[in-house]
Amino acid sequence: LKRYDEAIAIVQANLRQKTARANAAPNDAEPWRDLAVPQRNLANIYWDKGDSASACRVMRDAIAAWTHVEKRWGLGEQDRRTELDVLRKQLAERHC
């Protein structure tokens, strides 16, 4: 539908809520993982919109979020394969 700005606003609002939840529970892995998950989708929305600078910024933020989860609590093989590795590949392929 190419309603990129609407989709971005929705995901950003969701991320603000997830950030608050994660900050309120610094020792709980679940809200931190919940914060990491939607960032790849947001990066892809920016990319599809043609905003490569924002897409690359969000991909770097997402990698940082997943790396935080990995260092603090460990990362399951599925999250590594379907989230973190995909983000790293996209970051390289998109020449960010």
Residue pairs with C-beta under 8 A, 6 or more apart in sequence:
4 45
4 46
4 48
4 49
5 49
7 45
8 42
8 45
8 46
8 49
11 38
11 41
11 42
11 45
12 42
14 38
15 35
15 38
15 39
15 42
18 31
18 34
18 35
18 38
19 35
21 31
21 34
21 35
22 31
22 32
22 34
22 35
24 31
25 31
29 69
29 72
29 73
32 65
32 68
32 69
32 72
32 73
33 69
33 79
35 65
36 62
36 65
36 66
36 68
36 69
36 83
37 83
39 58
39 59
39 61
39 62
39 65
40 59
40 62
40 83
40 86
40 87
40 90
42 58
42 62
43 55
43 56
43 58
43 59
43 62
43 87
43 90
44 55
46 52
46 54
46 55
46 58
47 55
47 94
52 94
52 96
55 94
55 96
56 91
56 94
56 96
59 87
59 90
59 91
59 94
59 96
60 91
60 96
62 83
62 87
63 84
63 87
63 88
63 91
66 75
66 79
66 83
66 84
66 87
67 84
69 75
69 79
70 80
70 84
75 84
